[in-house]
Amino acid sequence: LVTGAGGSIGTELCAQLLALNPFRLVLLDVSEHNLYQLETALRSEAYDGDLEFCIGDVRDESVMDGLLTREQPDLVLHTAAYKHLPLMERHPAEAFRNNTMATVHLLRLCERHDVDQFVFVSTDKAVHPTSVLGATKQRAEWYVRTAPASIQSTIVRFGNVFGSRGSVVPRFEKKLAAGDPVPITHPDMERYFMTKDEACGLLLQTLLLNEYPTYILRMGEPIQIQWLAERLVERRYPDADPTAMIEYVGRRRGEKLSEDLLADDESVHPTEHSSILGLDAPIPYSRDALEAHFQDLQKFCDPARASREQLRNRLLTTKPVMAPHTS
């Protein structure tokens, strides 16, 4: 089962899974349009197994319970998430419901339905988060770490993915095609990048690993966004001064100049795959402590503007009250 199957990562992941010829592949997305496009693309591929396309909201426990009851997946790849940083700053309750609580409910359902393996696709923004997006993914990571030994639960952290919807490269190219300057938030802004096919291929390789709770992919050195913008300008307008096509617009709320790959207590280890690193750390909090913390955060998921700001502040400043686990 792949959640968020019609998204940028989900679509590439489904194509690569299809090539592995599983006996059944169940693809879930809340977007009718995305799922239709995915079905149109995948139905034309040679495949001997069962291919199921399901419209459903991963936040709806009853829908997900029925889906797991019906399909009985061995493996769940959870990619569904909100990912656009500025939008999540304005809608922290939706970020919390979709990125954190949907993951919590889905993992509990997977445990109840005896799923063998659960993979949570996370982001480097979950490390030392300064944004709602990062904080909601961090809490989902914490909860995945509390899974019992009966289910193999894994976290895979991505950096930025070239060409994903709404990401920097398509946005810059659209601006340049219209003759508009490229918006840069800060000259020192940098990010880790991978291509979709490489990121998804390595994610699937982590299914063969069971040594560490979290994996990151070797992404090389971070790339300066200004350097990337200048190369795109040069490609489209080879005779123009690249700096003349760049507009500095200021950092957005919650945005860091550079991302971290490791939390303070995480140790990094090589794995059998040269491009995948394993991260080890104590389980941050007990499940009881996290569930109490989430109940507290739920109180601030009110649509009133004051509550939105309160929720954002609590996501970024509060932690579960119970002392961290050491086991």
C-alpha positions in Angstrom: 0.0 0.0 0.0 1.3 3.4 -1.0 -0.3 6.5 0.5 0.0 9.8 -1.3 0.4 7.7 -4.4 -0.5 10.5 -6.8 2.1 12.9 -5.4 5.6 13.5 -6.9 7.3 10.9 -4.7 4.4 8.6 -4.7 4.1 8.5 -8.5 7.8 7.6 -9.0 7.7 5.1 -6.2 4.7 3.4 -7.7 6.4 3.1 -11.1 9.5 1.5 -9.5 7.3 -0.8 -7.4 5.4 -1.9 -10.5 8.7 -2.9 -12.1 9.4 -5.3 -9.1 6.1 -7.1 -10.0 4.5 -7.5 -6.5 1.4 -9.7 -6.5 -0.7 -6.7 -5.5 -0.2 -3.0 -5.4 -2.7 -0.7 -3.7 -2.4 3.0 -4.5 -4.2 5.6 -2.3 -4.6 9.3 -2.9 -7.2 11.9 -1.8 -6.9 13.7 -5.1 -9.1 12.3 -7.9 -7.1 14.2 -10.5 -3.7 12.8 -9.3 -5.1 9.3 -9.0 -6.6 9.4 -12.5 -3.3 10.6 -14.0 -1.5 7.8 -12.1 -3.9 5.1 -13.3 -3.7 6.3 -16.9 0.1 6.1 -16.7 0.4 2.7 -14.9 -2.4 0.8 -16.7 -0.3 1.0 -19.9 2.7 -0.8 -18.2 3.2 -4.5 -18.4 2.2 -5.9 -15.0 0.9 -9.4 -14.0 -0.4 -8.6 -10.5 -3.5 -6.8 -9.1 -3.5 -3.0 -9.3 -5.9 -1.2 -7.1 -6.5 2.6 -7.2 -8.3 4.0 -4.2 -9.6 7.5 -3.5 -9.4 8.1 0.2 -8.2 10.5 2.9 -5.4 9.1 5.0 -6.8 11.2 7.8 -10.0 9.3 7.9 -9.5 6.4 10.3 -12.6 4.5 9.3 -11.7 4.7 5.6 -8.1 3.5 6.4 -9.4 0.7 8.7 -11.7 -0.5 6.0 -8.9 -0.4 3.4 -6.5 -2.4 5.6 -9.2 -4.9 6.4 -10.0 -5.4 2.7 -6.5 -5.3 1.2 -4.3 -6.7 4.1 -1.1 -5.2 2.9 2.3 -6.7 4.0 4.1 -3.4 3.4 2.8 0.2 3.9 4.8 3.1 2.3 3.4 6.3 3.9 4.3 9.2 1.6 1.1 11.3 2.0 1.8 14.7 3.6 1.5 18.4 3.2 4.9 19.8 2.2 4.7 23.4 1.3 6.3 25.4 4.0 4.6 28.8 3.7 1.1 27.3 3.4 1.7 25.2 6.5 2.8 28.3 8.4 -0.6 29.7 7.7 -2.5 26.4 8.4 -0.7 24.7 11.3 -3.9 22.7 12.3 -4.1 21.1 8.9 -0.4 20.4 9.0 -0.7 18.8 12.4 -3.8 16.7 11.3 -2.2 15.5 8.0 1.5 15.2 8.8 1.4 14.1 12.5 -2.0 12.6 13.4 -2.7 10.8 10.2 0.7 9.1 10.6 -0.2 8.2 14.2 -3.6 6.7 13.3 -2.2 4.8 10.3 0.6 3.3 12.3 -1.8 2.1 15.0 -4.0 0.6 12.3 -1.0 -1.2 10.7 -0.2 -2.7 14.1 -3.8 -3.8 14.6 -3.9 -5.4 11.1 -0.6 -7.2 11.4 1.2 -5.3 8.7 4.8 -6.6 8.4 6.5 -3.4 7.5 5.8 0.4 7.8 7.9 3.0 6.1 7.5 6.7 6.9 8.8 9.2 4.4 10.1 12.2 6.3 12.1 15.3 5.6 15.4 16.9 6.7 13.1 19.8 7.9 12.2 17.5 10.8 15.7 17.9 12.3 15.9 21.0 14.6 12.7 22.3 13.1 12.0 26.0 12.8 8.7 25.6 10.8 5.3 24.1 11.3 6.1 21.6 8.5 9.3 20.5 10.2 7.7 20.3 13.7 4.8 18.2 12.5 7.0 15.7 10.7 9.4 15.6 13.7 6.5 14.5 15.9 5.4 11.9 13.4 9.0 10.6 13.5 8.9 10.4 17.3 5.7 8.4 17.2 7.0 5.9 14.5 9.9 5.2 16.9 7.4 3.9 19.5 6.2 1.1 17.2 6.3 -2.4 18.8 8.7 -5.1 17.6 5.8 -6.9 15.9 6.1 -4.4 13.0 9.3 -3.3 11.3 8.9 0.4 11.3 11.4 2.6 9.4 11.9 6.4 8.9 13.5 7.6 5.6 14.5 11.3 5.5 14.6 13.0 2.2 16.1 16.4 1.2 14.7 18.4 -1.6 13.7 16.5 -4.7 14.5 17.9 -8.1 11.4 18.4 -10.2 8.8 17.6 -7.5 5.6 19.6 -7.7 6.0 23.1 -6.3 9.7 22.7 -5.8 12.3 25.3 -6.6 13.4 24.1 -10.1 10.0 24.0 -11.8 9.1 27.3 -10.2 12.3 29.0 -11.4 11.8 27.6 -14.9 8.3 28.9 -15.1 9.4 32.3 -14.1 12.2 32.4 -16.6 9.9 31.1 -19.4 7.6 34.1 -18.7 10.6 36.5 -18.7 10.3 37.2 -15.0 13.1 37.4 -12.5 13.9 34.4 -10.3 12.8 34.9 -6.7 15.6 34.1 -4.2 14.9 34.4 -0.5 18.5 34.8 0.6 21.9 34.7 -1.2 23.2 32.1 1.3 20.2 29.8 1.1 21.3 26.2 0.4 19.6 22.8 0.3 20.3 19.1 -0.2 19.0 17.8 -3.5 18.2 14.4 -5.1 16.5 13.3 -8.3 13.1 11.6 -7.9 14.3 8.3 -9.4 17.4 8.2 -7.2 15.5 9.0 -4.1 12.7 6.5 -4.7 15.2 3.8 -5.7 17.2 4.2 -2.5 14.0 4.3 -0.5 13.1 0.8 -1.9 16.6 -0.4 -1.0 16.0 0.5 2.6 13.3 -2.2 2.6 16.2 -4.7 2.7 17.8 -3.1 5.7 16.7 -3.7 9.3 19.6 -2.4 11.4 18.6 1.1 12.2 15.3 3.0 12.9 16.1 5.9 10.5 17.9 6.1 7.2 19.2 9.1 5.2 20.4 9.0 1.7 23.9 10.3 0.7 23.0 13.5 -1.2 26.5 15.0 -1.5 27.1 18.6 -0.5 24.2 21.1 -0.2 23.6 23.3 -3.3 23.3 27.1 -3.0 19.9 28.1 -4.4 21.5 31.2 -5.9 24.0 29.1 -7.8 21.2 26.9 -9.0 19.2 29.9 -10.2 22.2 31.3 -12.1 22.8 28.1 -13.9 19.1 28.0 -15.0 19.3 31.6 -16.2 22.4 30.8 -18.2 20.7 27.8 -19.8 17.7 29.8 -21.0 19.4 33.2 -21.6 23.0 32.4 -22.4 23.9 36.0 -23.3 22.3 37.6 -20.2 23.9 38.5 -16.9 22.5 35.9 -14.5 22.4 38.3 -11.6 20.2 40.7 -13.5 17.5 37.9 -13.6 17.5 37.4 -9.8 15.3 39.1 -7.3 15.8 38.9 -3.6 12.5 38.6 -1.8 13.5 37.8 1.8 13.3 34.7 3.9 9.9 33.2 4.5 8.7 32.5 8.0 10.0 29.3 9.4 12.7 28.9 6.7 16.3 28.0 7.6 19.3 29.0 5.5 20.5 25.4 5.6 19.0 22.1 6.7 20.4 19.5 9.1 20.5 15.8 8.5 21.2 14.6 12.0 19.5 15.3 15.3 21.8 16.0 18.3 21.5 12.5 19.7 21.7 10.6 16.5 24.8 8.6 15.5 25.5 7.8 11.8 26.5 4.4 10.5 27.3 2.9 7.1 25.0 0.2 5.8 25.3 -2.5 3.2 24.3 0.0 0.6 27.0 2.6 -0.1 24.5 5.4 -0.7 22.4 4.8 2.4 23.4 5.8 6.0 21.7 4.4 9.1 20.9 6.7 12.1 20.6 5.4 15.6 19.3 7.1 18.7 17.4 6.3 21.9 13.6 6.4 21.5 12.8 10.1 22.3 9.5 9.7 24.2 7.1 7.0 25.2 3.9 6.5 23.3 1.9 7.5 26.4 3.8 10.8 26.7 3.4 11.5 23.0 -0.3 10.8 23.0 -0.8 13.1 25.9 1.2 15.8 24.1 -0.9 15.4 21.0 -4.1 15.7 23.0 -2.8 19.0 24.3 -1.9 20.2 20.8 -5.4 19.2 19.6 -6.9 21.8 21.9 -5.3 24.5 19.7 -6.6 23.2 16.4 -9.3 25.8 16.3 -9.9 27.8 13.1 -9.7 31.1 14.9 -6.6 33.0 14.0 -5.4 33.4 17.6 -5.5 29.6 18.0 -3.5 29.1 14.8 -0.7 31.3 16.2 -0.9 29.5 19.6 -0.7 26.1 17.9 2.3 27.2 15.8 4.1 28.4 18.9 3.3 25.2 20.8 4.5 23.1 18.0 7.8 24.9 18.0 8.4 25.4 21.7 6.7 22.6 23.7 7.8 18.9 24.1 6.1 15.9 25.8 6.3 16.3 29.5 7.5 12.8 30.3 11.3 12.3 30.6 12.9 10.8 27.5 13.2 7.0 27.2 16.6 5.5 27.4 15.8 2.0 26.1 
